[in-house]
């Protein structure tokens, strides 16, 4: 049995939940609440499991694996029934680059611990913090929208779900949460809506998780 340590609002954990659902894999979901009790990710038991004190962490037998992108690749290599990447090496590289534009460039600037640092040690207001959040979303989405207009199709890369969609959807979820005007990004919004029609995405959504509060 796979065990996924995550948090309902974690974008990175959201990506992994979608992949597990698409592949039809049974897994146990273990909540690590990033806010309660001062942040359960800082507790000794979890720190031993994942010294970075971040989510998600996937446990598969003796394997303990952090970093959502590594987990997605691991799942795709081990459980190829619903591939997240095409066999064509060029297309695979394009999809990975797109996914990493979000995972490595957009998401880290808006991670919870970054926002907490802005608000507490640096004493920024909630309004200033949200302005920060939307700034980085806008820079990232401007570039992604331009790329997606070249691809066409119902999803990020033509008409097949790929790793790019798994990474995009949580980022759009956060954009809605932080009230970013999505009118400037019709292609991104369309892909987001198409993905949410699928059962695997619906079941992975934050509000469907047992620890949603």
Helices and strands as residue ranges (DSSP letters): E 2-6, H 11-22, E 27-31, G 36-38, G 40-42, H 44-49, E 57-60, E 63-66, H 68-78, G 80-82, H 89-100, I 101-106, G 107-110, H 112-119, H 126-151, H 163-177, G 182-184, H 186-196, H 199-204, G 206-208
